[in-house]
Amino acid sequence: MTEQRHILLVNDLPGVGKVATAAMGPVLSHMGFSVASLPTALVSNTLDFGAFEILDTCEYMKKTAEVWKRLDFHFDAICIGFINSSEQIEIIRELIENQRETLRFVIADTIMADEGKLYNGMTGRNVESMREMIRDADVITPNLTEALLLAGEDPGQYDSLSHREIGCVMRKLRELGASSVILTSCHVPSEDRYFVYGYDAGSRSVFRVPYELKGTRCPGTGDIFSAVLTGGLINGKTLEDSTREAVRFMSGMFEYLGDREPGYMGFPIEAYLAELR
């Protein structure tokens, strides 16, 4: 019998809505992984509603990490999402260092912005925190708006860049200390097509995966993409193959959704898990 792999989700935990830990957990559990969580914040609901309450869990994170160290808990991968403060970064860094014996991947999704602007409740402080965090990750998965913010560029140009210019943004992220990079939500207006861009630090290869934009914006899409990508990597797939599988799954997910509008609740992921390979 194959030993079960253990994944730690370091992300916020919503009370209402299928985003962050609530979206990633079901995907990774369905793929056969043992999933643990270390909430960076308790959030009343998805931020899209406009009204929300956030409880910082920094002290809880610190004490939990200390307990886990004493109990000798180990993980094969750590997936990092929403970070609420720079203090949390130090807690996460120490946690990563304590896990080096078994840790295969650290994947960071720099959750803070989309469509040229920061999410509700996000500030420049979040950008700085994420800029620090990317140096500790093996793979980062920002969307193009987040990548521009991290690179110190104008996020308003997210919908107007060429292939060459997107490549320059990816290079700037590597100069900031990022290792492998996946850029999502990249629209190239000269072709009127969407792509996911990738740089694999291991093979030093660059790739891009085209996809069709279907339906309306759905909260939690990036979280589900990151979960499928992570599962592929831990199962031994290359970064490019894992990316292609994540794109395939997301495309099918939106086809399944059709004209139904998920609103601010996020995608009902449990209804589509059977399509995971």
C-alpha positions in Angstrom: 0.0 0.0 0.0 1.4 3.4 -1.0 2.0 5.8 1.9 -0.4 8.7 1.9 1.1 12.1 1.2 0.4 15.0 3.6 -0.3 18.5 2.4 -0.6 21.6 4.6 -2.8 24.5 3.5 -1.7 27.8 5.0 -4.6 30.0 3.9 -7.6 31.8 5.2 -10.7 29.9 6.2 -14.1 31.3 5.2 -17.3 30.8 7.1 -19.3 31.2 3.9 -18.1 30.6 0.4 -16.0 28.1 -1.6 -12.6 29.9 -1.6 -9.2 29.4 -0.1 -9.1 26.4 2.3 -12.7 25.6 1.7 -12.1 25.2 -2.0 -8.7 23.5 -2.0 -9.3 21.0 0.8 -12.0 19.0 -1.1 -9.9 18.9 -4.3 -6.8 17.6 -2.6 -8.7 15.1 -0.4 -10.4 13.7 -3.5 -7.0 13.3 -5.1 -6.1 11.0 -2.2 -3.9 13.3 0.0 -4.1 13.8 3.7 -5.0 17.5 4.1 -4.1 19.7 7.2 -4.7 23.4 7.6 -3.2 26.3 9.4 -5.6 29.3 9.0 -4.0 32.7 8.4 -7.3 34.3 9.1 -10.9 33.4 9.9 -13.1 35.2 7.3 -16.8 35.6 7.7 -17.5 35.2 3.9 -15.9 35.9 0.6 -14.7 39.5 0.3 -16.7 40.1 -2.9 -19.8 40.7 -0.7 -18.3 44.0 0.4 -19.2 43.4 4.0 -17.0 41.0 5.9 -15.2 40.3 9.2 -11.6 39.0 9.4 -10.1 37.5 12.6 -6.3 37.5 12.5 -4.9 34.2 13.7 -1.2 35.1 14.1 -0.9 34.1 17.8 -2.8 30.8 17.1 -0.4 30.1 14.1 2.6 30.7 16.3 1.4 28.4 19.1 0.2 25.7 16.6 3.6 25.7 14.8 5.3 25.2 18.2 3.0 22.3 19.1 3.5 20.6 15.7 7.3 20.9 16.1 7.1 19.1 19.5 4.7 16.4 18.1 7.1 16.0 15.1 4.4 16.5 12.4 5.7 16.5 8.9 4.3 17.4 5.5 5.2 16.6 1.9 4.0 20.0 0.6 2.9 23.3 1.9 0.5 25.5 0.0 0.5 29.1 1.0 -2.4 31.5 0.1 -3.7 34.6 1.9 -1.2 36.1 4.3 -2.6 38.7 6.8 0.7 40.3 8.1 4.4 40.3 7.8 4.6 38.6 11.2 2.8 35.6 9.7 5.6 35.4 7.1 8.2 34.8 9.8 6.0 32.1 11.3 5.6 30.4 7.9 9.3 30.6 7.2 10.2 28.9 10.5 7.6 26.3 9.8 9.1 25.6 6.3 12.6 25.4 7.8 11.4 22.8 10.4 9.8 20.7 7.6 12.9 20.5 5.3 13.4 16.8 6.1 10.3 15.7 4.3 9.1 18.8 2.4 9.1 18.4 -1.4 7.3 21.5 -2.5 6.3 24.9 -1.2 3.6 26.4 -3.5 2.5 30.0 -3.0 -0.6 31.6 -4.5 -0.2 35.3 -4.0 -3.9 36.0 -3.3 -4.5 39.8 -3.3 -5.8 41.2 -6.6 -7.4 40.6 -10.0 -8.5 42.6 -13.1 -6.1 45.4 -12.4 -6.9 46.1 -8.8 -6.5 44.8 -5.2 -9.3 42.8 -3.7 -11.6 44.4 -1.1 -9.7 44.7 2.2 -6.2 44.4 0.5 -3.6 47.1 0.8 0.0 47.8 -0.2 1.0 46.0 3.0 -0.3 42.8 1.5 1.8 43.3 -1.6 4.9 43.8 0.5 4.1 40.6 2.5 3.7 38.6 -0.7 6.9 40.0 -2.2 8.8 38.6 0.8 7.0 35.3 0.7 7.8 34.4 -2.9 11.5 33.9 -2.1 10.6 30.9 0.1 8.4 29.1 -2.5 9.4 26.5 -5.1 6.4 27.5 -7.3 4.4 30.7 -7.2 1.1 31.1 -9.0 0.1 34.8 -9.3 -2.5 36.0 -11.8 -1.1 38.7 -14.1 -2.5 41.6 -12.0 -0.7 40.2 -8.9 2.4 39.6 -10.9 2.5 43.2 -12.0 2.0 44.4 -8.4 4.8 42.2 -7.1 7.1 43.4 -9.9 6.4 47.0 -9.0 4.5 47.6 -12.3 1.2 49.3 -13.1 -1.5 46.6 -12.5 -3.9 48.5 -14.8 -2.0 47.2 -17.8 -3.0 43.6 -17.0 -5.2 43.3 -20.1 -2.8 45.0 -22.7 0.5 43.2 -22.6 2.3 41.2 -25.4 3.9 37.8 -25.1 7.3 39.5 -24.8 6.1 41.9 -22.1 4.5 39.1 -20.1 7.8 37.3 -20.3 9.5 40.4 -18.9 7.1 40.4 -15.9 7.9 36.7 -15.3 11.6 37.5 -15.4 11.2 40.3 -12.9 9.6 37.9 -10.5 12.5 35.6 -10.8 14.9 38.5 -10.1 12.9 39.1 -6.9 13.8 35.5 -5.8 11.0 33.4 -7.2 12.0 30.0 -8.5 9.4 28.4 -10.8 6.6 30.7 -11.9 3.1 30.2 -13.2 1.2 33.2 -14.4 -2.5 32.9 -14.8 -5.2 35.1 -16.4 -2.9 36.4 -19.1 -4.9 38.0 -22.0 -2.9 38.9 -25.1 -5.0 41.4 -27.0 -3.1 41.1 -30.3 -4.4 37.5 -30.5 -7.5 38.0 -28.3 -6.5 34.8 -26.5 -5.9 33.8 -22.9 -2.8 31.9 -21.7 -1.3 30.5 -18.6 2.5 31.2 -18.7 5.1 29.0 -17.0 8.8 28.9 -16.1 10.2 25.7 -14.8 13.3 26.4 -12.8 14.3 22.7 -12.8 14.4 22.4 -16.6 14.9 26.1 -17.3 12.0 25.9 -19.8 9.3 28.4 -20.6 5.9 27.3 -21.7 2.4 28.7 -22.2 -1.0 27.0 -22.2 -3.9 28.6 -24.2 -7.4 28.4 -22.9 -10.8 29.9 -23.6 -12.4 32.3 -21.1 -15.8 30.9 -20.3 -18.6 32.3 -18.1 -18.2 35.0 -15.5 -15.7 35.6 -12.8 -16.0 33.0 -10.0 -14.4 33.4 -6.6 -12.1 30.5 -5.7 -11.0 29.7 -9.3 -7.3 30.4 -8.5 -7.5 28.3 -5.3 -8.9 25.3 -7.3 -6.3 25.8 -10.0 -3.5 25.8 -7.4 -4.9 22.6 -5.7 -5.0 20.6 -9.0 -1.5 21.9 -9.9 -0.1 20.9 -6.5 -1.7 17.5 -6.7 0.0 16.9 -10.0 3.4 18.0 -8.8 3.3 15.7 -5.7 2.1 12.8 -7.9 5.3 13.2 -10.0 4.1 15.2 -13.0 6.2 18.0 -14.5 5.3 21.6 -13.9 4.1 21.9 -17.5 2.0 18.7 -17.4 0.5 19.7 -14.0 -0.4 23.1 -15.4 -2.0 21.6 -18.5 -4.1 19.3 -16.2 -5.2 22.2 -14.1 -6.2 24.2 -17.1 -8.1 21.2 -18.5 -10.0 20.8 -15.2 -10.8 24.5 -14.9 -12.1 24.6 -18.5 -14.4 21.6 -17.9 -15.5 23.1 -14.6 -16.8 26.3 -16.3 -18.5 24.2 -19.0 -20.2 22.3 -16.3 -21.3 25.5 -14.7 -22.8 26.8 -18.0 -25.1 29.7 -17.6 -25.5 29.2 -13.9 -24.2 32.1 -11.9 -22.3 31.2 -8.7 -22.3 34.8 -7.5 -20.0 35.5 -4.7 -20.3 32.0 -3.1 -17.6 30.4 -5.3 -17.8 27.2 -7.4 -19.7 24.2 -5.9 -16.6 22.1 -6.3 -17.9 18.9 -4.6 -20.3 18.5 -7.5 -17.4 18.3 -10.0 -14.8 16.3 -8.2 -15.4 13.1 -10.2 -13.7 14.8 -13.2 -10.3 14.9 -11.5 -7.9 12.4 -13.1 
